[in-house]
Amino acid sequence: MSRKRTRRAVRPTHNPFVIARNQATLLTSEERAKVMTPLGAAADRMRRGQASDNDWAVLTGSLLMAQSIEKQGVVRGLAGHLDGVDRALVAIEARATRHFHELDAIHLLLDLHEFQLEQLSYGEFRRAYEATEARVRSSGGQLVRPSEVGA
């Protein structure tokens, strides 16, 4: 009867010279591209005003990484620039958050106004429309009919 042998797992070598060489080797262009490609894409979407929360998080994470590198002392002298980037990202987040609440309020208007319209007869709608038209004219405003928007 033969016994089955269990295979031994290959253990990584702990050769200090290999470890030191790997730790001291500069990043390859492929490794740098793997980091910079998503960062560049996020920055491009930010520039075009199409950034998402995820894009902001990618940029913020990169800033935190850059600040960690600065603190390590390998590449020094960029702290002032990085602080400026930090202030810019904080300002962008504040505007985006404020803008989100503004858009949320506009969507609330749409929901409420649609609810109102569902409750009105044509005569009630017409009276409200005429009252609104008179209010806009008396305040010096300009009337824009829905059919004229975007034309």
PAVEX-64233 format. One line per 8 residues: number of its first residue (from 1); their letters; for each residue x, y, z of N, C-alpha, C. Coordinates in Angstrom, 2 decimals. Atoms other than C-alpha are relative to their C-alpha. Layout:
residues N
NUM) a) X,Y,Z,X,Y,Z,X,Y,Z; ...
***
This chain:
residues 151
1) msrkrtrr) 0.84,-1.16,0.00,0.00,0.00,0.00,0.90,1.24,0.00; -0.82,-1.20,0.06,1.45,3.32,-0.98,-0.69,1.16,0.71; 0.53,-1.16,-0.72,1.02,6.42,1.07,0.01,1.22,-0.90; 0.03,-1.25,0.77,-0.05,9.66,-0.50,0.80,1.06,0.74; -0.79,-1.07,-0.60,2.32,12.47,0.08,-0.70,1.33,-0.23; 0.53,-1.35,0.18,1.07,15.96,0.67,1.14,0.87,-0.51; -1.00,-0.89,0.56,2.86,18.55,-1.34,0.31,1.11,0.98; -0.42,-1.10,-0.86,4.81,21.05,0.59,-0.18,1.30,-0.76
9) avrpthnp) 0.15,-1.31,0.62,3.98,24.64,-0.09,1.37,0.63,-0.17; -1.27,-0.69,0.24,6.80,26.58,-1.63,-0.03,1.30,0.78; -0.08,-1.22,-0.80,7.82,29.24,0.77,0.89,1.02,-0.68; -0.84,-1.02,0.62,9.17,32.53,-0.42,1.34,0.07,0.73; -1.31,-0.12,-0.62,12.85,33.01,0.19,0.07,1.31,0.75; -0.18,-1.21,-0.80,13.83,35.53,2.77,1.44,0.47,-0.12; -1.35,-0.43,0.28,17.09,36.42,1.15,0.06,1.51,0.20; -0.04,-1.43,-0.29,17.97,39.83,2.58,0.48,0.84,-1.18
17) fviarnqa) -0.47,-0.75,1.16,19.77,40.88,-0.61,-1.11,0.21,-1.03; 1.13,-0.11,0.93,16.70,40.17,-2.77,-1.02,0.99,0.55; 0.95,-0.92,-0.63,14.47,41.99,-0.32,0.50,1.43,-0.11; -0.58,-1.35,0.07,16.82,45.01,-0.21,-0.05,0.52,-1.43; 0.03,-0.43,1.40,17.08,45.11,-4.02,-1.42,0.39,-0.41; 1.39,-0.29,0.36,13.28,44.96,-4.40,-0.50,1.28,0.65; 0.43,-1.21,-0.70,12.78,47.71,-1.84,0.66,1.26,-0.56; -0.75,-1.15,0.49,15.37,49.97,-3.48,-0.24,0.28,-1.48
25) tlltseer) 0.22,-0.17,1.43,14.28,49.52,-7.11,-1.08,1.05,-0.24; 1.00,-1.02,0.36,12.48,52.49,-8.65,-1.19,-0.66,-0.66; 1.20,0.50,0.67,8.94,51.99,-9.90,0.22,-0.01,-1.51; -0.09,0.07,1.46,8.70,50.91,-13.52,-0.99,0.98,-0.61; 0.94,-0.90,0.68,6.91,53.06,-16.10,-1.41,-0.59,0.02; 1.32,0.64,-0.06,4.06,50.50,-16.10,-0.63,0.19,1.39; 0.52,-0.18,-1.37,3.73,50.74,-12.31,-0.42,1.45,0.23; 0.38,-1.41,-0.14,3.73,54.55,-12.45,-1.28,0.29,-0.78
33) akvmtplg) 1.21,-0.22,0.81,1.11,54.48,-15.23,-1.23,-0.58,0.69; 1.13,0.62,-0.72,-1.07,52.17,-13.14,-0.55,0.93,1.08; 0.42,-0.98,-1.01,-1.16,54.88,-10.47,-0.54,1.26,-0.66; 0.32,-1.31,0.57,-1.31,57.93,-12.72,-1.18,0.00,-0.97; 1.09,0.02,0.98,-3.87,56.80,-15.33,-1.36,0.31,0.63; 1.29,-0.36,-0.60,-6.92,56.78,-13.02,0.01,1.41,0.60; -0.11,-1.35,-0.57,-5.65,59.96,-11.36,-0.19,1.05,-1.10; 0.15,-0.93,1.11,-5.34,61.73,-14.71,-1.42,0.04,-0.53
41) aaadrmrr) 1.39,0.05,0.46,-8.80,60.56,-15.76,-0.92,0.75,0.96; 0.82,-0.71,-1.00,-10.31,61.85,-12.52,0.21,1.50,-0.10; -0.30,-1.42,0.14,-8.55,65.20,-12.94,-0.63,0.57,-1.27; 0.61,-0.46,1.24,-9.79,65.46,-16.53,-1.51,0.17,0.15; 1.44,-0.14,-0.24,-13.39,64.80,-15.47,-0.29,1.18,0.92; 0.16,-1.15,-0.90,-12.96,67.39,-12.70,0.10,1.29,-0.82; -0.19,-1.18,0.83,-11.70,69.92,-15.26,-1.22,0.28,-0.88; 1.17,-0.15,0.87,-14.73,69.28,-17.50,-1.29,0.19,0.77
49) gqasdndw) 1.21,-0.15,-0.81,-17.17,69.58,-14.57,-0.87,-1.23,0.00; 0.76,1.25,0.05,-18.20,65.92,-14.86,0.46,-0.99,1.06; -0.57,0.89,-1.02,-16.47,64.53,-11.78,-1.09,-0.55,0.92; 0.90,0.64,-0.96,-18.22,62.13,-9.43,0.66,0.04,1.38; -0.58,0.13,-1.34,-17.71,61.55,-5.72,1.24,-0.88,-0.05; -1.13,0.91,0.12,-15.40,58.72,-6.70,1.23,0.72,-0.57; -1.12,-0.76,0.56,-13.24,61.06,-8.81,0.62,0.89,1.06; -0.51,-0.86,-1.08,-12.95,63.47,-5.89,0.78,-0.85,1.00
57) avltgsll) -0.68,0.88,-0.95,-11.99,60.54,-3.64,1.36,-0.46,-0.56; -1.26,0.40,0.62,-9.30,59.41,-6.12,1.02,1.14,0.14; -0.91,-1.15,-0.10,-7.80,62.92,-6.17,0.42,0.24,1.45; -0.32,-0.19,-1.42,-8.00,63.24,-2.39,0.95,-1.08,0.49; -0.89,1.09,-0.39,-6.40,59.83,-1.91,1.40,0.21,-0.53; -1.31,-0.29,0.58,-3.59,60.84,-4.24,0.70,1.12,0.77; -0.59,-1.07,-0.81,-3.07,64.03,-2.26,0.54,-0.55,1.31; -0.45,0.59,-1.25,-2.86,62.03,0.96,1.28,-0.81,-0.21
65) maqsiekq) -1.20,0.76,0.32,-0.30,59.73,-0.68,1.18,0.94,-0.23; -1.06,-0.98,0.25,1.72,62.73,-1.89,0.49,0.62,1.31; -0.39,-0.55,-1.30,1.67,64.17,1.63,0.80,-1.02,0.82; -0.77,1.04,-0.69,2.88,60.83,3.04,1.41,-0.09,-0.55; -1.33,0.03,0.62,5.76,60.81,0.55,0.82,1.20,0.47; -0.69,-1.21,-0.48,6.63,64.37,1.57,0.49,-0.20,1.44; -0.38,0.22,-1.41,6.67,63.37,5.25,1.11,-1.02,0.15; -1.08,0.99,-0.05,8.95,60.40,4.53,1.35,0.66,-0.23
73) gvvrglag) -1.24,-0.72,0.23,11.54,62.88,3.36,0.74,-0.40,-1.26; -0.67,0.42,1.23,12.42,61.12,0.10,-0.06,1.13,-1.03; 0.19,-1.14,0.88,11.00,63.93,-2.00,-0.54,1.12,0.89; 0.38,-1.08,-0.91,10.87,67.17,-0.03,-0.16,1.31,-0.74; 0.13,-1.34,0.54,9.91,70.75,-0.65,-1.31,0.25,-0.72; 1.27,-0.16,0.70,6.42,70.19,-2.03,-1.17,0.29,0.94; 1.08,-0.14,-0.98,4.44,70.73,1.19,-0.88,1.21,-0.27; 0.79,-1.19,0.27,3.36,74.26,0.30,-0.94,-0.19,-1.18
81) hldgvdra) 0.84,0.29,1.18,2.08,73.16,-3.10,-1.11,-0.98,0.36; 1.00,1.01,-0.38,0.32,70.15,-1.59,-1.06,0.61,0.91; 0.99,-0.68,-0.84,-1.34,72.40,1.01,-0.98,0.80,-0.87; 0.87,-0.72,0.93,-2.68,74.53,-1.86,-0.98,-0.93,-0.70; 0.88,1.00,0.62,-4.06,71.43,-3.56,-1.07,-0.44,1.00; 0.94,0.40,-1.05,-5.66,70.41,-0.26,-1.10,1.04,0.14; 1.01,-1.06,-0.11,-7.39,73.79,0.03,-0.94,0.00,-1.21; 0.84,0.04,1.21,-8.62,73.50,-3.57,-0.99,-1.15,0.05
89) lvaieara) 0.92,1.15,-0.08,-10.08,70.02,-3.01,-1.08,0.22,1.05; 1.00,-0.32,-1.02,-11.81,71.20,0.17,-1.04,0.97,-0.56; 0.92,-0.98,0.60,-13.31,74.15,-1.75,-0.90,-0.67,-1.04; 0.80,0.71,1.01,-14.43,71.86,-4.59,-1.07,-0.84,0.69; 0.99,0.80,-0.72,-16.12,69.54,-2.10,-1.11,0.87,0.57; 1.01,-0.90,-0.57,-17.87,72.47,-0.42,-0.97,0.48,-1.08; 0.88,-0.44,1.11,-19.18,73.77,-3.78,-0.88,-1.13,-0.49; 0.77,1.15,0.50,-20.26,70.31,-4.89,-1.11,-0.35,0.97
97) trhfheld) 1.02,0.31,-1.01,-22.10,69.70,-1.63,-1.10,1.04,-0.03; 1.00,-1.08,0.07,-23.81,73.09,-1.82,-0.81,-0.15,-1.27; 0.68,0.17,1.28,-24.64,72.48,-5.48,-0.97,-1.17,0.06; 0.87,1.16,-0.14,-26.07,69.06,-4.59,-1.29,0.40,0.71; 1.20,-0.43,-0.73,-28.45,70.67,-2.09,-0.88,0.91,-0.85; 0.76,-0.86,0.90,-29.46,73.26,-4.66,-0.75,-0.83,-1.03; 0.66,0.88,0.96,-30.21,70.56,-7.23,-1.11,-0.81,0.67; 1.02,0.73,-0.75,-32.10,68.61,-4.58,-1.24,0.87,0.20
105) aihllldl) 1.13,-0.92,-0.16,-34.26,71.68,-3.94,-0.77,0.17,-1.31; 0.66,-0.12,1.30,-34.97,72.02,-7.67,-0.84,-1.24,-0.29; 0.77,1.24,0.21,-36.04,68.37,-7.85,-1.23,-0.04,0.91; 1.16,-0.09,-0.90,-38.29,68.97,-4.84,-1.07,0.90,-0.62; 0.96,-0.87,0.68,-39.90,71.86,-6.74,-0.75,-0.77,-1.08; 0.64,0.76,1.07,-40.57,69.55,-9.68,-1.04,-0.97,0.57; 0.93,0.96,-0.60,-42.18,66.91,-7.45,-1.23,0.70,0.57; 1.12,-0.71,-0.61,-44.31,69.43,-5.56,-0.91,0.62,-1.05
113) hefqleql) 0.80,-0.65,1.03,-45.42,71.30,-8.66,-0.80,-1.04,-0.81; 0.74,1.05,0.70,-46.35,68.07,-10.43,-1.18,-0.47,0.84; 1.09,0.38,-0.90,-48.41,67.09,-7.38,-1.12,1.04,-0.06; 1.01,-1.06,0.09,-50.17,70.48,-7.53,-0.78,-0.12,-1.31; 0.65,0.06,1.30,-50.91,70.10,-11.25,-0.97,-1.17,-0.09; 0.90,1.16,0.00,-52.46,66.68,-10.66,-1.33,0.31,0.70; 1.19,-0.32,-0.78,-55.00,68.33,-8.31,-0.87,1.07,-0.65; 0.68,-1.16,0.56,-56.03,71.27,-10.54,-0.89,-0.33,-1.19
121) sygefrra) 0.80,0.02,1.22,-58.83,71.66,-13.02,0.64,1.01,-0.96; -0.55,-0.93,0.96,-58.07,73.60,-16.20,-0.29,1.45,0.42; 0.37,-1.35,-0.43,-59.92,76.66,-14.86,0.89,0.47,1.15; -0.87,-0.36,-1.13,-57.91,76.64,-11.62,1.43,0.26,-0.48; -1.33,-0.19,0.57,-54.69,76.25,-13.60,0.08,1.34,-0.72; 0.01,-1.24,0.79,-55.64,79.13,-15.92,0.02,1.23,0.90; 0.02,-1.13,-0.94,-56.42,81.48,-12.98,1.38,0.18,0.66; -1.33,-0.08,-0.61,-53.07,80.64,-11.32,1.02,0.53,-1.01
129) yeatearv) -0.91,-0.44,1.06,-51.27,81.17,-14.63,-0.14,1.51,-0.23; 0.23,-1.42,0.23,-52.88,84.58,-15.18,0.48,0.85,1.17; -0.48,-0.73,-1.18,-52.11,85.66,-11.62,1.53,0.06,0.01; -1.47,0.03,0.06,-48.49,84.60,-12.06,0.52,0.93,-1.08; -0.39,-0.88,1.10,-48.25,86.40,-15.40,-0.09,1.47,0.43; 0.17,-1.38,-0.47,-49.59,89.61,-13.82,1.09,0.36,1.02; -1.03,-0.24,-1.02,-47.12,89.28,-10.92,1.37,0.22,-0.65; -1.28,-0.14,0.68,-44.15,88.85,-13.26,0.06,1.33,-0.75
137) rssggqlv) 0.02,-1.26,0.75,-45.19,91.79,-15.46,0.09,1.20,0.94; 0.00,-1.15,-0.91,-45.81,94.10,-12.49,1.36,0.19,0.69; -1.33,-0.14,-0.61,-42.35,93.37,-11.09,1.08,0.30,-1.04; -0.95,-0.34,1.06,-40.73,94.16,-14.46,0.71,-1.21,-0.58; -0.63,1.21,0.51,-39.87,90.57,-15.22,-0.39,-0.30,-1.42; 0.27,0.40,1.37,-39.88,88.91,-18.59,-0.68,-1.36,0.01; 0.70,1.27,0.07,-42.32,86.15,-19.43,0.70,-0.94,-0.97; -0.56,1.02,0.85,-40.88,82.96,-20.82,-0.97,-1.18,0.05
145) rpsevga) 0.93,1.12,0.08,-43.35,80.35,-21.97,0.80,-1.29,-0.10; -0.73,1.27,0.04,-42.32,76.71,-21.53,0.41,-0.43,-1.40; -0.33,0.38,1.37,-42.39,76.22,-25.31,1.20,0.79,-0.54; -1.10,-0.83,0.44,-39.75,78.99,-25.65,1.33,-0.38,0.64; -1.21,0.37,-0.72,-37.27,77.44,-23.23,0.80,-0.95,-0.88; -0.88,0.83,0.80,-34.31,75.96,-25.06,-0.11,0.25,-1.50; 0.15,-0.26,1.43,-35.44,77.37,-28.41,1.04,0.98,-0.49
***
